[in-house]
Amino acid sequence: MDALYFRVSSDRQTTENQFDDLLHVAERDGSGRDWPRIRDLLAQCVYEEPTASGRTVYRVRPEVVAQLAEHCVHFCHLPRARARP
């Protein structure tokens, strides 16, 4: 398995919804990676931070991203798209 791609595009969709299905496939790849540890790190990677306005901002923990990289798992955080006019 060369890559897993998680994407959240709606309020009803979360990365947790996608973890189980994709990681079950990844665990069968025969790479010998520590998938239980990787699963745990992925669950810790992003956290919610409420703002004064009531919105939620999603932040990435760089120290967890570094630990994932040690397992050859790379995390890419794309900025949120601008609102359409």
C-alpha positions in Angstrom: 0.0 0.0 0.0 1.6 3.2 -1.1 -0.9 5.8 0.2 -4.1 6.4 2.1 -6.1 9.5 1.5 -8.5 11.0 4.1 -10.6 13.9 3.2 -13.4 15.7 5.0 -15.8 17.6 2.8 -19.0 17.9 4.8 -20.3 18.4 8.3 -21.5 14.8 8.4 -18.2 13.4 7.2 -15.2 13.0 9.5 -11.8 11.3 9.2 -13.0 8.9 11.9 -15.7 7.7 9.5 -12.9 6.8 7.0 -10.3 5.4 9.4 -11.7 1.9 10.0 -12.4 1.0 6.3 -9.1 2.3 5.0 -6.9 1.1 7.8 -8.4 -2.4 7.6 -7.2 -2.5 4.0 -3.8 -1.1 4.9 -3.3 -3.6 7.6 -3.4 -6.4 5.0 -0.6 -4.8 2.9 2.2 -7.0 4.3 4.5 -4.1 5.0 5.1 -5.0 8.6 4.1 -1.5 9.8 2.8 -1.0 13.3 -0.8 -0.3 12.2 -2.2 -0.2 15.7 0.3 2.5 16.7 -0.3 4.4 13.4 -4.1 4.2 14.0 -3.5 5.7 17.5 -1.3 8.5 16.1 -3.8 9.4 13.4 -6.5 9.7 16.0 -4.4 12.2 17.9 -3.2 14.2 14.9 -6.0 16.7 14.5 -7.8 18.5 17.3 -10.7 20.9 17.4 -10.3 24.4 18.8 -13.4 26.5 19.4 -13.2 30.2 18.6 -14.8 33.2 20.4 -17.2 33.4 17.5 -18.5 29.9 18.0 -16.8 28.4 15.0 -14.5 25.4 15.2 -11.0 25.5 13.9 -9.1 22.3 13.2 -5.4 22.3 14.2 -2.7 19.8 13.5 -0.3 18.6 16.2 3.2 18.8 14.6 4.8 16.5 17.1 2.3 13.7 16.1 2.9 14.4 12.4 6.6 13.9 13.1 5.9 10.5 14.9 3.8 9.4 11.9 6.7 10.3 9.5 8.8 7.8 11.5 6.3 5.2 10.4 6.5 6.4 6.8 3.1 7.9 7.1 2.9 11.5 5.9 0.2 14.0 6.8 -0.7 16.9 4.5 -3.0 19.6 5.8 -4.5 21.7 3.1 -5.8 25.1 4.0 -9.6 25.5 3.8 -10.9 26.8 0.5 -12.2 30.4 0.5 -15.9 30.9 0.7 -17.5 31.6 -2.7 -18.7 35.1 -3.3 
